[in-house]
Amino acid sequence: MMPNRGPLRAGEKVQFTDRKGKRITDQLIVGGTTQTEHGLIVHDQVIGASEGTVVTTVRAKRESQVNQEHPERDSGKPWKSVRAIGGWQYAVMRPRLADYVLSMPRGAQIMYPKDIAQVIQLGDIRRGMRVLESGAGSGAMSLNLLDAVGPDGALTTIEMRPEFAKVAVGNATVYFGEQPAWWDMRVGDFDTVAATLPEHSYDRIMLDMLDPWNRLEQAHRVITPGGVLVAYITTTTQMSRMVEALRESGMWTEPDIQETLERSWKAQGLAVRPDHQMIGHTGFLVVSRAMADGYEALRKRDRATKDTTTDIDDLSVSQRAEQLEDLELRDISDRKLRKVLRDLDTQVANLPHTDDADNTGTTDAAGNSREV
């Protein structure tokens, strides 16, 4: 797998970026064009050029900009078919992998680059490794795993839906120029396919599915001792179930839970500020490592006074009363309570009062009656 260098070639994906930062990603085709809001980009003017060059859209009538499916929607806009457009400049670059992932055809929702980067880093996925992935989707994660392990490594992907597997393979083929030889795409459910794989044959496992907690037994069978498991989960309830399943199995180390938020900034002269919009929650990453066969993971002991598992609705009336009594004992000391009440009395006394207030009296923070 060689990096793309040199002149731009037909069949490659390129990215056109105008002065406003708007990006268009398209595949170069001999005799082809890319339609923009400001005219057409002629591919023959781009093929053979170098990255970093600037191309100008050709001037043309706006007839091509009229809505072809519903022309009546533009009937009140006669200028669309008569005013000439063109002369708009675009810088030409090969897209980064992150750009390609965000622009590629997809059926399923893709993982964002911010989460993919964390999977590669926290999962310690490097060149030459053997990685097992479950849930290809449109291939966003697969592309990055293939790039990370390289031809010296191997990626096995298990995808339940044949149509999604086809989309993922297509996107990878376009990106790499051919279907990567170090990629084994298998269609089926995880447990069935994983049962056919050799024991302890994978260094890393990446799970992107609805119920990863149900796949831990087979995952532990095929991963090497010390191997890293990364699960991408979108909701808090899924995250909680996954974490508890990892602990209960005893086969995995104490899980780490990560969430990444992304915010971009604007910087122009003295106007330096964050963007008004940001990429907030997209998912959680749960990371754990496999214990060797016959050894159980070490766990931190819970404090006896800290109960994090009992649901108060499952307690009897007497048990609930005892728990509330314990909470009251731990709540606040009498000395501290008296100090809090004195401070509140002082703050209440310092409040401004109207001149026409009557002298009917009020109460202090401790509930004692006093005159104003």
C-alpha positions as YAML, in Angstrom:
chain: A
units: angstrom
residues:
- id: 1
  name: MET
  ca: [0.00, 0.00, 0.00]
- id: 2
  name: MET
  ca: [1.79, 3.08, -1.25]
- id: 3
  name: PRO
  ca: [0.67, 6.63, -0.41]
- id: 4
  name: ASN
  ca: [-0.74, 8.65, -3.28]
- id: 5
  name: ARG
  ca: [1.86, 11.08, -4.59]
- id: 6
  name: GLY
  ca: [2.51, 12.91, -7.80]
- id: 7
  name: PRO
  ca: [-0.02, 14.14, -10.37]
- id: 8
  name: LEU
  ca: [-3.72, 13.56, -9.80]
- id: 9
  name: ARG
  ca: [-5.01, 10.57, -11.75]
- id: 10
  name: ALA
  ca: [-8.37, 9.56, -13.18]
- id: 11
  name: GLY
  ca: [-10.31, 7.40, -10.73]
- id: 12
  name: GLU
  ca: [-8.92, 9.16, -7.66]
- id: 13
  name: LYS
  ca: [-11.09, 10.97, -5.15]
- id: 14
  name: VAL
  ca: [-10.20, 14.66, -4.80]
- id: 15
  name: GLN
  ca: [-11.44, 17.45, -2.58]
- id: 16
  name: PHE
  ca: [-12.35, 20.89, -3.91]
- id: 17
  name: THR
  ca: [-12.33, 23.70, -1.31]
- id: 18
  name: ASP
  ca: [-13.41, 27.28, -2.01]
- id: 19
  name: ARG
  ca: [-12.38, 30.46, -0.19]
- id: 20
  name: LYS
  ca: [-15.33, 30.11, 2.22]
- id: 21
  name: GLY
  ca: [-14.12, 26.70, 3.32]
- id: 22
  name: LYS
  ca: [-16.90, 24.76, 1.60]
- id: 23
  name: ARG
  ca: [-15.68, 21.34, 0.51]
- id: 24
  name: ILE
  ca: [-16.80, 19.05, -2.30]
- id: 25
  name: THR
  ca: [-15.35, 15.55, -2.67]
- id: 26
  name: ASP
  ca: [-15.68, 13.85, -6.04]
- id: 27
  name: GLN
  ca: [-14.04, 11.16, -8.16]
- id: 28
  name: LEU
  ca: [-12.04, 12.30, -11.18]
- id: 29
  name: ILE
  ca: [-13.37, 10.89, -14.46]
- id: 30
  name: VAL
  ca: [-12.00, 11.54, -17.94]
- id: 31
  name: GLY
  ca: [-14.47, 13.90, -19.60]
- id: 32
  name: GLY
  ca: [-16.38, 14.30, -16.34]
- id: 33
  name: THR
  ca: [-17.48, 17.38, -14.43]
- id: 34
  name: THR
  ca: [-18.38, 18.33, -10.86]
- id: 35
  name: GLN
  ca: [-21.39, 20.58, -10.42]
- id: 36
  name: THR
  ca: [-21.07, 23.32, -7.82]
- id: 37
  name: GLU
  ca: [-23.16, 26.32, -6.83]
- id: 38
  name: HIS
  ca: [-20.84, 28.46, -8.93]
- id: 39
  name: GLY
  ca: [-20.55, 26.52, -12.16]
- id: 40
  name: LEU
  ca: [-18.86, 23.35, -13.31]
- id: 41
  name: ILE
  ca: [-15.39, 22.01, -12.54]
- id: 42
  name: VAL
  ca: [-13.98, 20.22, -15.60]
- id: 43
  name: HIS
  ca: [-12.11, 17.11, -14.54]
- id: 44
  name: ASP
  ca: [-9.81, 17.14, -17.57]
- id: 45
  name: GLN
  ca: [-8.36, 20.39, -16.21]
- id: 46
  name: VAL
  ca: [-7.58, 18.63, -12.91]
- id: 47
  name: ILE
  ca: [-6.28, 15.26, -14.11]
- id: 48
  name: GLY
  ca: [-2.51, 15.45, -14.40]
- id: 49
  name: ALA
  ca: [-2.26, 18.53, -12.17]
- id: 50
  name: SER
  ca: [-0.57, 18.60, -8.79]
- id: 51
  name: GLU
  ca: [-2.21, 18.82, -5.40]
- id: 52
  name: GLY
  ca: [-2.41, 22.37, -4.13]
- id: 53
  name: THR
  ca: [-3.35, 23.86, -7.50]
- id: 54
  name: VAL
  ca: [-6.38, 26.08, -8.04]
- id: 55
  name: VAL
  ca: [-9.09, 25.34, -10.60]
- id: 56
  name: THR
  ca: [-11.72, 27.81, -11.82]
- id: 57
  name: THR
  ca: [-15.29, 26.82, -12.63]
- id: 58
  name: VAL
  ca: [-16.33, 27.31, -16.24]
- id: 59
  name: ARG
  ca: [-18.81, 30.02, -17.08]
- id: 60
  name: ALA
  ca: [-22.24, 28.78, -18.10]
- id: 61
  name: LYS
  ca: [-25.92, 29.63, -18.00]
- id: 62
  name: ARG
  ca: [-27.78, 28.77, -14.85]
- id: 63
  name: GLU
  ca: [-30.08, 26.41, -16.72]
- id: 64
  name: SER
  ca: [-28.29, 23.49, -15.11]
- id: 65
  name: GLN
  ca: [-29.01, 24.99, -11.68]
- id: 66
  name: VAL
  ca: [-32.80, 24.89, -12.10]
- id: 67
  name: ASN
  ca: [-34.44, 22.09, -10.13]
- id: 68
  name: GLN
  ca: [-34.79, 19.35, -12.72]
- id: 69
  name: GLU
  ca: [-37.28, 17.24, -10.77]
- id: 70
  name: HIS
  ca: [-39.51, 20.12, -9.65]
- id: 71
  name: PRO
  ca: [-38.92, 23.07, -12.04]
- id: 72
  name: GLU
  ca: [-42.06, 24.79, -10.76]
- id: 73
  name: ARG
  ca: [-40.22, 25.55, -7.52]
- id: 74
  name: ASP
  ca: [-37.92, 27.89, -9.45]
- id: 75
  name: SER
  ca: [-40.67, 29.45, -11.60]
- id: 76
  name: GLY
  ca: [-40.54, 32.64, -9.53]
- id: 77
  name: LYS
  ca: [-36.78, 32.89, -9.96]
- id: 78
  name: PRO
  ca: [-36.23, 33.72, -13.65]
- id: 79
  name: TRP
  ca: [-32.64, 34.79, -13.01]
- id: 80
  name: LYS
  ca: [-31.69, 31.16, -12.35]
- id: 81
  name: SER
  ca: [-31.97, 30.31, -16.03]
- id: 82
  name: VAL
  ca: [-30.48, 33.47, -17.54]
- id: 83
  name: ARG
  ca: [-27.76, 34.79, -15.27]
- id: 84
  name: ALA
  ca: [-24.31, 33.44, -16.05]
- id: 85
  name: ILE
  ca: [-22.29, 31.72, -13.33]
- id: 86
  name: GLY
  ca: [-18.70, 30.58, -13.10]
- id: 87
  name: GLY
  ca: [-15.29, 32.01, -12.43]
- id: 88
  name: TRP
  ca: [-15.26, 30.61, -8.89]
- id: 89
  name: GLN
  ca: [-11.98, 29.20, -7.62]
- id: 90
  name: TYR
  ca: [-11.39, 25.93, -5.77]
- id: 91
  name: ALA
  ca: [-8.18, 24.55, -4.29]
- id: 92
  name: VAL
  ca: [-7.59, 20.91, -5.24]
- id: 93
  name: MET
  ca: [-6.26, 18.37, -2.73]
- id: 94
  name: ARG
  ca: [-6.39, 14.65, -2.14]
- id: 95
  name: PRO
  ca: [-8.79, 14.13, 0.78]
- id: 96
  name: ARG
  ca: [-7.48, 13.06, 4.14]
- id: 97
  name: LEU
  ca: [-8.85, 9.78, 5.45]
- id: 98
  name: ALA
  ca: [-11.12, 11.74, 7.81]
- id: 99
  name: ASP
  ca: [-12.44, 13.78, 4.87]
- id: 100
  name: TYR
  ca: [-13.01, 10.65, 2.82]
- id: 101
  name: VAL
  ca: [-14.94, 8.96, 5.65]
- id: 102
  name: LEU
  ca: [-17.28, 11.93, 6.08]
- id: 103
  name: SER
  ca: [-17.98, 12.21, 2.34]
- id: 104
  name: MET
  ca: [-18.19, 8.57, 1.26]
- id: 105
  name: PRO
  ca: [-21.50, 6.90, 0.33]
- id: 106
  name: ARG
  ca: [-23.08, 5.32, 3.38]
- id: 107
  name: GLY
  ca: [-26.21, 3.54, 4.46]
- id: 108
  name: ALA
  ca: [-25.55, 3.20, 8.19]
- id: 109
  name: GLN
  ca: [-24.51, 6.00, 10.52]
- id: 110
  name: ILE
  ca: [-20.72, 6.23, 10.64]
- id: 111
  name: MET
  ca: [-18.42, 6.75, 13.60]
- id: 112
  name: TYR
  ca: [-17.06, 10.28, 13.80]
- id: 113
  name: PRO
  ca: [-13.31, 10.83, 13.25]
- id: 114
  name: LYS
  ca: [-12.94, 11.94, 16.88]
- id: 115
  name: ASP
  ca: [-14.16, 8.54, 18.10]
- id: 116
  name: ILE
  ca: [-12.22, 6.58, 15.48]
- id: 117
  name: ALA
  ca: [-8.99, 8.31, 16.53]
- id: 118
  name: GLN
  ca: [-9.62, 7.35, 20.15]
- id: 119
  name: VAL
  ca: [-10.26, 3.73, 19.17]
- id: 120
  name: ILE
  ca: [-6.91, 3.56, 17.38]
- id: 121
  name: GLN
  ca: [-5.05, 5.23, 20.27]
- id: 122
  name: LEU
  ca: [-6.76, 3.67, 23.30]
- id: 123
  name: GLY
  ca: [-6.96, 0.29, 21.58]
- id: 124
  name: ASP
  ca: [-3.23, 0.48, 20.83]
- id: 125
  name: ILE
  ca: [-3.86, -0.65, 17.25]
- id: 126
  name: ARG
  ca: [-0.60, -0.60, 15.31]
- id: 127
  name: ARG
  ca: [1.06, -1.88, 12.15]
- id: 128
  name: GLY
  ca: [1.28, -5.65, 11.81]
- id: 129
  name: MET
  ca: [-1.44, -6.45, 14.35]
- id: 130
  name: ARG
  ca: [-4.30, -8.90, 13.90]
- id: 131
  name: VAL
  ca: [-7.61, -7.17, 14.58]
- id: 132
  name: LEU
  ca: [-11.15, -8.53, 14.79]
- id: 133
  name: GLU
  ca: [-13.98, -6.09, 14.13]
- id: 134
  name: SER
  ca: [-17.70, -6.65, 14.54]
- id: 135
  name: GLY
  ca: [-20.11, -4.27, 12.86]
- id: 136
  name: ALA
  ca: [-18.75, -2.82, 9.62]
- id: 137
  name: GLY
  ca: [-21.62, -0.45, 8.88]
- id: 138
  name: SER
  ca: [-20.49, 1.70, 5.97]
- id: 139
  name: GLY
  ca: [-16.81, 0.97, 6.56]
- id: 140
  name: ALA
  ca: [-15.60, 4.10, 8.39]
- id: 141
  name: MET
  ca: [-13.94, 2.18, 11.21]
- id: 142
  name: SER
  ca: [-12.80, -0.58, 8.86]
- id: 143
  name: LEU
  ca: [-10.91, 1.88, 6.65]
- id: 144
  name: ASN
  ca: [-9.00, 3.25, 9.63]
- id: 145
  name: LEU
  ca: [-8.24, -0.21, 11.00]
- id: 146
  name: LEU
  ca: [-6.96, -1.32, 7.59]
- id: 147
  name: ASP
  ca: [-4.78, 1.77, 7.40]
- id: 148
  name: ALA
  ca: [-3.49, 1.29, 10.96]
- id: 149
  name: VAL
  ca: [-2.47, -2.40, 10.68]
- id: 150
  name: GLY
  ca: [-1.24, -2.11, 7.08]
- id: 151
  name: PRO
  ca: [-0.47, -5.00, 4.71]
- id: 152
  name: ASP
  ca: [1.75, -6.56, 7.38]
- id: 153
  name: GLY
  ca: [-1.27, -7.01, 9.63]
- id: 154
  name: ALA
  ca: [-4.73, -8.51, 9.17]
- id: 155
  name: LEU
  ca: [-8.29, -7.33, 9.73]
- id: 156
  name: THR
  ca: [-11.26, -9.69, 10.03]
- id: 157
  name: THR
  ca: [-14.64, -7.97, 9.95]
- id: 158
  name: ILE
  ca: [-17.92, -9.65, 10.88]
- id: 159
  name: GLU
  ca: [-21.02, -7.91, 9.50]
- id: 160
  name: MET
  ca: [-24.50, -9.35, 9.94]
- id: 161
  name: ARG
  ca: [-26.11, -7.57, 6.96]
- id: 162
  name: PRO
  ca: [-24.84, -8.46, 3.48]
- id: 163
  name: GLU
  ca: [-25.83, -5.09, 2.02]
- id: 164
  name: PHE
  ca: [-23.77, -3.22, 4.63]
- id: 165
  name: ALA
  ca: [-20.80, -5.50, 3.98]
- id: 166
  name: LYS
  ca: [-21.06, -4.65, 0.29]
- id: 167
  name: VAL
  ca: [-21.10, -0.90, 1.03]
- id: 168
  name: ALA
  ca: [-18.07, -1.19, 3.32]
- id: 169
  name: VAL
  ca: [-16.08, -3.21, 0.77]
- id: 170
  name: GLY
  ca: [-16.97, -0.72, -1.97]
- id: 171
  name: ASN
  ca: [-15.82, 2.27, 0.05]
- id: 172
  name: ALA
  ca: [-12.55, 0.54, 0.95]
- id: 173
  name: THR
  ca: [-11.94, -0.47, -2.67]
- id: 174
  name: VAL
  ca: [-12.38, 3.10, -3.90]
- id: 175
  name: TYR
  ca: [-10.12, 4.48, -1.16]
- id: 176
  name: PHE
  ca: [-7.26, 2.00, -1.59]
- id: 177
  name: GLY
  ca: [-7.68, 1.56, -5.36]
- id: 178
  name: GLU
  ca: [-8.40, -2.13, -4.90]
- id: 179
  name: GLN
  ca: [-9.89, -4.38, -2.25]
- id: 180
  name: PRO
  ca: [-7.21, -4.72, 0.47]
- id: 181
  name: ALA
  ca: [-5.68, -8.19, 0.46]
- id: 182
  name: TRP
  ca: [-5.20, -8.08, 4.25]
- id: 183
  name: TRP
  ca: [-8.98, -7.75, 4.86]
- id: 184
  name: ASP
  ca: [-11.24, -10.74, 5.49]
- id: 185
  name: MET
  ca: [-14.90, -9.68, 5.36]
- id: 186
  name: ARG
  ca: [-17.32, -12.28, 6.75]
- id: 187
  name: VAL
  ca: [-21.12, -12.09, 6.79]
- id: 188
  name: GLY
  ca: [-23.03, -13.53, 9.74]
- id: 189
  name: ASP
  ca: [-23.68, -13.05, 13.45]
- id: 190
  name: PHE
  ca: [-20.68, -12.58, 15.71]
- id: 191
  name: ASP
  ca: [-20.94, -15.73, 17.84]
- id: 192
  name: THR
  ca: [-21.42, -18.07, 14.87]
- id: 193
  name: VAL
  ca: [-18.53, -16.64, 12.86]
- id: 194
  name: ALA
  ca: [-16.22, -16.19, 15.86]
- id: 195
  name: ALA
  ca: [-16.73, -19.86, 16.79]
- id: 196
  name: THR
  ca: [-14.95, -20.80, 13.55]
- id: 197
  name: LEU
  ca: [-11.89, -18.65, 14.34]
- id: 198
  name: PRO
  ca: [-8.78, -20.09, 16.04]
- id: 199
  name: GLU
  ca: [-8.30, -19.52, 19.78]
- id: 200
  name: HIS
  ca: [-6.16, -16.57, 20.88]
- id: 201
  name: SER
  ca: [-5.54, -15.50, 17.28]
- id: 202
  name: TYR
  ca: [-6.30, -11.76, 17.53]
- id: 203
  name: ASP
  ca: [-4.36, -8.99, 19.25]
- id: 204
  name: ARG
  ca: [-7.23, -6.50, 19.35]
- id: 205
  name: ILE
  ca: [-11.03, -6.61, 19.12]
- id: 206
  name: MET
  ca: [-13.32, -3.71, 18.19]
- id: 207
  name: LEU
  ca: [-17.06, -4.14, 18.82]
- id: 208
  name: ASP
  ca: [-19.60, -1.70, 17.35]
- id: 209
  name: MET
  ca: [-22.97, -3.35, 18.00]
- id: 210
  name: LEU
  ca: [-26.13, -3.09, 20.09]
- id: 211
  name: ASP
  ca: [-25.32, -5.78, 22.66]
- id: 212
  name: PRO
  ca: [-21.55, -6.25, 23.00]
- id: 213
  name: TRP
  ca: [-22.00, -7.62, 26.54]
- id: 214
  name: ASN
  ca: [-23.48, -10.78, 24.99]
- id: 215
  name: ARG
  ca: [-20.32, -11.39, 22.91]
- id: 216
  name: LEU
  ca: [-17.69, -11.44, 25.67]
- id: 217
  name: GLU
  ca: [-17.31, -15.22, 25.88]
- id: 218
  name: GLN
  ca: [-16.39, -15.70, 22.23]
- id: 219
  name: ALA
  ca: [-14.36, -12.49, 22.24]
- id: 220
  name: HIS
  ca: [-12.22, -13.82, 25.11]
- id: 221
  name: ARG
  ca: [-11.75, -17.15, 23.36]
- id: 222
  name: VAL
  ca: [-10.24, -15.62, 20.21]
- id: 223
  name: ILE
  ca: [-8.22, -12.75, 21.75]
- id: 224
  name: THR
  ca: [-4.67, -13.21, 22.98]
- id: 225
  name: PRO
  ca: [-3.97, -12.81, 26.73]
- id: 226
  name: GLY
  ca: [-3.38, -9.12, 27.35]
- id: 227
  name: GLY
  ca: [-5.21, -8.19, 24.17]
- id: 228
  name: VAL
  ca: [-7.29, -5.00, 24.14]
- id: 229
  name: LEU
  ca: [-11.06, -4.97, 23.69]
- id: 230
  name: VAL
  ca: [-12.75, -1.70, 22.64]
- id: 231
  name: ALA
  ca: [-16.54, -1.36, 22.50]
- id: 232
  name: TYR
  ca: [-18.29, 1.63, 20.95]
- id: 233
  name: ILE
  ca: [-21.64, 2.22, 22.69]
- id: 234
  name: THR
  ca: [-24.04, 5.12, 22.26]
- id: 235
  name: THR
  ca: [-26.32, 5.13, 25.33]
- id: 236
  name: THR
  ca: [-25.71, 5.17, 29.09]
- id: 237
  name: THR
  ca: [-27.82, 2.06, 29.64]
- id: 238
  name: GLN
  ca: [-25.74, 0.11, 27.12]
- id: 239
  name: MET
  ca: [-22.56, 1.41, 28.69]
- id: 240
  name: SER
  ca: [-23.68, 0.35, 32.17]
- id: 241
  name: ARG
  ca: [-24.61, -3.17, 31.03]
- id: 242
  name: MET
  ca: [-21.31, -3.59, 29.20]
- id: 243
  name: VAL
  ca: [-19.25, -2.47, 32.19]
- id: 244
  name: GLU
  ca: [-21.09, -4.73, 34.62]
- id: 245
  name: ALA
  ca: [-20.82, -7.71, 32.25]
- id: 246
  name: LEU
  ca: [-17.05, -7.20, 31.96]
- id: 247
  name: ARG
  ca: [-16.74, -7.17, 35.76]
- id: 248
  name: GLU
  ca: [-18.99, -10.15, 36.36]
- id: 249
  name: SER
  ca: [-17.17, -12.32, 33.82]
- id: 250
  name: GLY
  ca: [-13.86, -12.06, 35.68]
- id: 251
  name: MET
  ca: [-12.04, -12.50, 32.36]
- id: 252
  name: TRP
  ca: [-11.44, -8.80, 31.67]
- id: 253
  name: THR
  ca: [-9.64, -6.04, 33.54]
- id: 254
  name: GLU
  ca: [-11.48, -3.13, 35.13]
- id: 255
  name: PRO
  ca: [-12.94, -1.23, 32.16]
- id: 256
  name: ASP
  ca: [-12.04, 2.35, 31.29]
- id: 257
  name: ILE
  ca: [-14.84, 4.56, 29.97]
- id: 258
  name: GLN
  ca: [-14.15, 7.48, 27.65]
- id: 259
  name: GLU
  ca: [-16.23, 10.14, 25.93]
- id: 260
  name: THR
  ca: [-14.79, 12.72, 23.56]
- id: 261
  name: LEU
  ca: [-16.36, 16.11, 22.83]
- id: 262
  name: GLU
  ca: [-15.11, 18.18, 19.90]
- id: 263
  name: ARG
  ca: [-15.22, 21.97, 19.54]
- id: 264
  name: SER
  ca: [-13.62, 23.99, 16.77]
- id: 265
  name: TRP
  ca: [-12.47, 27.61, 17.06]
- id: 266
  name: LYS
  ca: [-12.42, 30.69, 14.88]
- id: 267
  name: ALA
  ca: [-9.34, 32.92, 14.87]
- id: 268
  name: GLN
  ca: [-9.30, 36.11, 12.82]
- id: 269
  name: GLY
  ca: [-7.22, 38.95, 14.19]
- id: 270
  name: LEU
  ca: [-8.47, 39.77, 17.67]
- id: 271
  name: ALA
  ca: [-11.72, 37.87, 17.07]
- id: 272
  name: VAL
  ca: [-10.76, 34.56, 18.66]
- id: 273
  name: ARG
  ca: [-13.67, 32.48, 19.91]
- id: 274
  name: PRO
  ca: [-15.11, 28.97, 19.80]
- id: 275
  name: ASP
  ca: [-17.65, 28.07, 17.15]
- id: 276
  name: HIS
  ca: [-21.27, 28.33, 18.19]
- id: 277
  name: GLN
  ca: [-21.79, 24.67, 17.34]
- id: 278
  name: MET
  ca: [-19.78, 21.68, 18.48]
- id: 279
  name: ILE
  ca: [-19.83, 17.90, 18.13]
- id: 280
  name: GLY
  ca: [-21.02, 16.77, 21.54]
- id: 281
  name: HIS
  ca: [-21.93, 13.27, 22.63]
- id: 282
  name: THR
  ca: [-21.73, 10.63, 19.92]
- id: 283
  name: GLY
  ca: [-20.79, 7.56, 21.92]
- id: 284
  name: PHE
  ca: [-18.84, 5.98, 24.75]
- id: 285
  name: LEU
  ca: [-15.69, 3.89, 24.39]
- id: 286
  name: VAL
  ca: [-15.36, 1.06, 26.88]
- id: 287
  name: VAL
  ca: [-11.80, -0.34, 26.96]
- id: 288
  name: SER
  ca: [-10.65, -3.50, 28.75]
- id: 289
  name: ARG
  ca: [-7.87, -6.10, 28.49]
- id: 290
  name: ALA
  ca: [-8.10, -9.88, 28.44]
- id: 291
  name: MET
  ca: [-6.86, -11.94, 31.38]
- id: 292
  name: ALA
  ca: [-5.00, -15.20, 30.76]
- id: 293
  name: ASP
  ca: [-6.99, -18.41, 31.02]
- id: 294
  name: GLY
  ca: [-7.31, -19.57, 34.63]
- id: 295
  name: TYR
  ca: [-6.73, -16.12, 36.12]
- id: 296
  name: GLU
  ca: [-9.42, -13.76, 37.38]
- id: 297
  name: ALA
  ca: [-9.19, -10.01, 37.10]
- id: 298
  name: LEU
  ca: [-8.30, -8.02, 40.20]
- id: 299
  name: ARG
  ca: [-11.07, -5.79, 41.49]
- id: 300
  name: LYS
  ca: [-11.11, -2.81, 43.76]
- id: 301
  name: ARG
  ca: [-12.97, -3.57, 46.96]
- id: 302
  name: ASP
  ca: [-16.13, -1.55, 47.55]
- id: 303
  name: ARG
  ca: [-16.36, 0.36, 50.81]
- id: 304
  name: ALA
  ca: [-18.74, -1.34, 53.25]
- id: 305
  name: THR
  ca: [-20.53, 1.96, 53.90]
- id: 306
  name: LYS
  ca: [-21.11, 2.63, 50.20]
- id: 307
  name: ASP
  ca: [-23.96, 0.69, 48.61]
- id: 308
  name: THR
  ca: [-24.08, 1.21, 44.82]
- id: 309
  name: THR
  ca: [-26.17, -1.82, 43.89]
- id: 310
  name: THR
  ca: [-29.30, -1.87, 46.04]
- id: 311
  name: ASP
  ca: [-32.43, -0.32, 44.55]
- id: 312
  name: ILE
  ca: [-34.40, 1.50, 47.24]
- id: 313
  name: ASP
  ca: [-37.67, 0.35, 45.64]
- id: 314
  name: ASP
  ca: [-36.72, -3.27, 46.41]
- id: 315
  name: LEU
  ca: [-36.35, -2.64, 50.15]
- id: 316
  name: SER
  ca: [-38.96, -3.36, 52.79]
- id: 317
  name: VAL
  ca: [-40.44, -0.54, 54.85]
- id: 318
  name: SER
  ca: [-38.17, -1.27, 57.81]
- id: 319
  name: GLN
  ca: [-35.07, -1.59, 55.61]
- id: 320
  name: ARG
  ca: [-35.89, 1.69, 53.91]
- id: 321
  name: ALA
  ca: [-36.30, 3.41, 57.30]
- id: 322
  name: GLU
  ca: [-32.90, 2.07, 58.43]
- id: 323
  name: GLN
  ca: [-31.22, 3.35, 55.26]
- id: 324
  name: LEU
  ca: [-32.81, 6.78, 55.65]
- id: 325
  name: GLU
  ca: [-31.66, 6.86, 59.28]
- id: 326
  name: ASP
  ca: [-28.10, 6.08, 58.16]
- id: 327
  name: LEU
  ca: [-28.30, 8.88, 55.61]
- id: 328
  name: GLU
  ca: [-29.48, 11.31, 58.30]
- id: 329
  name: LEU
  ca: [-26.55, 10.38, 60.52]
- id: 330
  name: ARG
  ca: [-24.10, 11.05, 57.71]
- id: 331
  name: ASP
  ca: [-25.95, 14.13, 56.50]
- id: 332
  name: ILE
  ca: [-24.71, 17.04, 58.70]
- id: 333
  name: SER
  ca: [-23.46, 17.54, 62.25]
- id: 334
  name: ASP
  ca: [-25.40, 19.65, 64.78]
- id: 335
  name: ARG
  ca: [-22.49, 22.08, 65.06]
- id: 336
  name: LYS
  ca: [-22.37, 22.63, 61.32]
- id: 337
  name: LEU
  ca: [-26.15, 22.95, 61.16]
- id: 338
  name: ARG
  ca: [-26.11, 25.74, 63.80]
- id: 339
  name: LYS
  ca: [-23.43, 27.59, 61.83]
- id: 340
  name: VAL
  ca: [-25.44, 27.32, 58.60]
- id: 341
  name: LEU
  ca: [-28.54, 28.70, 60.35]
- id: 342
  name: ARG
  ca: [-26.57, 31.63, 61.85]
- id: 343
  name: ASP
  ca: [-25.17, 32.49, 58.42]
- id: 344
  name: LEU
  ca: [-28.65, 32.40, 56.87]
- id: 345
  name: ASP
  ca: [-30.08, 34.58, 59.67]
- id: 346
  name: THR
  ca: [-27.40, 37.17, 58.93]
- id: 347
  name: GLN
  ca: [-28.07, 37.08, 55.19]
- id: 348
  name: VAL
  ca: [-31.85, 37.36, 55.70]
- id: 349
  name: ALA
  ca: [-31.36, 40.31, 58.07]
- id: 350
  name: ASN
  ca: [-29.26, 42.07, 55.44]
- id: 351
  name: LEU
  ca: [-32.02, 41.95, 52.84]
- id: 352
  name: PRO
  ca: [-33.50, 45.38, 51.97]
- id: 353
  name: HIS
  ca: [-36.99, 46.09, 53.42]
- id: 354
  name: THR
  ca: [-39.65, 48.46, 52.08]
- id: 355
  name: ASP
  ca: [-40.59, 51.53, 54.16]
- id: 356
  name: ASP
  ca: [-44.25, 50.56, 54.30]
- id: 357
  name: ALA
  ca: [-43.53, 47.08, 55.64]
- id: 358
  name: ASP
  ca: [-45.74, 46.31, 58.63]
- id: 359
  name: ASN
  ca: [-44.45, 45.11, 61.97]
- id: 360
  name: THR
  ca: [-46.34, 41.88, 62.00]
- id: 361
  name: GLY
  ca: [-43.01, 40.10, 62.31]
- id: 362
  name: THR
  ca: [-41.36, 37.28, 60.44]
- id: 363
  name: THR
  ca: [-39.35, 34.16, 61.21]
- id: 364
  name: ASP
  ca: [-35.63, 33.57, 61.05]
- id: 365
  name: ALA
  ca: [-33.94, 30.70, 59.23]
- id: 366
  name: ALA
  ca: [-34.23, 28.56, 62.37]
- id: 367
  name: GLY
  ca: [-38.02, 29.07, 62.44]
- id: 368
  name: ASN
  ca: [-38.03, 31.43, 65.48]
- id: 369
  name: SER
  ca: [-40.39, 34.40, 65.44]
- id: 370
  name: ARG
  ca: [-38.81, 37.85, 65.44]
- id: 371
  name: GLU
  ca: [-39.88, 41.43, 64.67]
- id: 372
  name: VAL
  ca: [-38.67, 43.31, 61.64]
...
